[in-house]
Amino acid sequence: MAESARPRMLLESAMPVRRYLTPEDVRTELLEPSDTTVRCR
C-alpha cells in the first residue's frame, strides 16, 4: 500500500514510535472509504 525511503518518525515518551508517510508515497487508489474515526485524547 505504501513504500517510502523518507518516513517521518515521531517519538513521544511512553508511546510507540509513529511513522508518517507523504501522500506521494501512498498508493491511494488502494484505499477504501471507512466509517472509522480517530480522535486525540
N, CA, C and O of each residue as an XYZ file, in Angstrom:
164
protein
N       0.816     -1.180      0.000
C       0.000      0.000      0.000
C       0.866      1.252      0.000
O       0.477      2.277     -0.560
N       2.042      1.176      0.627
C       2.939      2.337      0.650
C       4.377      1.862      0.735
O       4.676      0.809      1.299
N       5.254      2.661      0.162
C       6.687      2.393      0.254
C       7.388      3.736      0.291
O       7.116      4.615     -0.527
N       8.290      3.885      1.244
C       8.958      5.166      1.384
C      10.377      4.982      1.896
O      10.642      4.125      2.740
N      11.269      5.784      1.383
C      12.633      5.833      1.894
C      12.802      7.048      2.799
O      13.899      7.321      3.287
N      11.697      7.781      3.022
C      11.780      9.023      3.805
C      10.605      9.196      4.774
O      10.008     10.272      4.805
N      10.254      8.179      5.563
C       9.153      8.376      6.506
C       9.554      9.353      7.607
O      10.731      9.471      7.951
N       8.590     10.032      8.139
C       8.813     10.902      9.300
C       8.506     10.052     10.526
O       7.460      9.406     10.593
N       9.413     10.053     11.490
C       9.206      9.262     12.692
C       8.980     10.204     13.863
O       9.745     11.145     14.073
N       7.921      9.943     14.626
C       7.570     10.762     15.774
C       7.822      9.953     17.032
O       7.277      8.861     17.194
N       8.648     10.485     17.924
C       8.967      9.819     19.182
C       8.341     10.606     20.324
O       8.622     11.791     20.501
N       7.487      9.936     21.099
C       6.875     10.545     22.268
C       7.158      9.647     23.460
O       7.217      8.426     23.318
N       7.330     10.235     24.617
C       7.598      9.420     25.800
C       6.412      8.506     26.091
O       5.257      8.924     26.011
N       6.711      7.262     26.427
C       5.720      6.249     26.810
C       4.741      5.887     25.686
O       3.698      5.288     25.948
N       5.062      6.239     24.462
C       4.197      5.906     23.332
C       5.016      5.160     22.288
O       6.225      5.368     22.191
N       4.375      4.293     21.503
C       5.108      3.634     20.418
C       5.550      4.651     19.356
O       4.944      5.713     19.213
N       6.586      4.321     18.633
C       7.055      5.185     17.541
C       5.970      5.261     16.474
O       5.392      4.243     16.095
N       5.700      6.457     15.998
C       4.725      6.667     14.919
C       5.488      6.995     13.648
O       6.456      7.755     13.671
N       5.049      6.421     12.547
C       5.672      6.698     11.251
C       4.630      7.351     10.340
O       3.522      6.839     10.174
N       4.997      8.464      9.766
C       4.108      9.193      8.869
C       4.707      9.194      7.472
O       5.912      9.380      7.301
N       3.859      8.986      6.478
C       4.295      8.949      5.083
C       3.749     10.155      4.338
O       2.679     10.667      4.668
N       4.484     10.603      3.338
C       3.979     11.681      2.498
C       2.917     11.106      1.558
O       2.996      9.929      1.206
N       1.939     11.892      1.149
C       0.897     11.389      0.251
C       1.455     10.791     -1.041
O       0.858      9.874     -1.605
N       2.586     11.300     -1.509
C       3.182     10.792     -2.747
C       3.663      9.346     -2.609
O       3.809      8.646     -3.611
N       3.909      8.895     -1.381
C       4.410      7.538     -1.148
C       3.296      6.521     -0.893
O       3.569      5.334     -0.715
N       2.064      6.973     -0.876
C       0.924      6.094     -0.586
C       0.135      5.841     -1.865
O      -0.180      6.768     -2.611
N      -0.175      4.582     -2.103
C      -0.992      4.235     -3.278
C      -2.465      4.430     -2.903
O      -3.152      3.481     -2.527
N      -2.925      5.649     -3.009
C      -4.271      5.996     -2.568
C      -5.366      5.279     -3.352
O      -6.494      5.172     -2.872
N      -5.054      4.789     -4.545
C      -6.069      4.056     -5.313
C      -6.433      2.736     -4.640
O      -7.452      2.136     -4.981
N      -5.623      2.273     -3.691
C      -5.917      1.033     -2.970
C      -6.738      1.271     -1.704
O      -7.203      0.315     -1.083
N      -6.918      2.530     -1.318
C      -7.672      2.853     -0.107
C      -9.172      2.834     -0.384
O      -9.623      3.141     -1.487
N      -9.923      2.470      0.638
C     -11.384      2.449      0.541
C     -11.972      3.303      1.652
O     -11.387      3.389      2.732
N     -13.119      3.937      1.412
C     -13.764      4.733      2.458
C     -14.102      3.871      3.672
O     -14.354      2.672      3.552
N     -14.101      4.507      4.843
C     -14.405      3.802      6.085
C     -15.187      4.726      7.012
O     -15.028      5.946      6.967
N     -16.034      4.133      7.853
C     -16.766      4.905      8.852
C     -15.950      5.083     10.130
O     -16.396      5.763     11.054
N     -14.774      4.488     10.195
C     -13.920      4.569     11.378
C     -13.365      5.982     11.528
O     -12.970      6.609     10.545
N     -13.339      6.476     12.754
C     -12.770      7.789     13.042
C     -11.736      7.656     14.159
O     -11.749      6.693     14.926
N     -10.854      8.628     14.234
C      -9.807      8.649     15.255
C      -9.800     10.025     15.898
O      -9.919     11.043     15.216
N      -9.658     10.047     17.229
C      -9.574     11.317     17.948
C      -8.389     11.283     18.897
O      -8.067     10.241     19.469
N      -7.748     12.420     19.060
C      -6.682     12.543     20.054
C      -7.317     12.736     21.423
O      -8.406     13.295     21.547
N      -6.628     12.271     22.426
C      -7.159     12.423     23.798
C      -6.697     13.690     24.429
O      -7.048     13.973     25.574
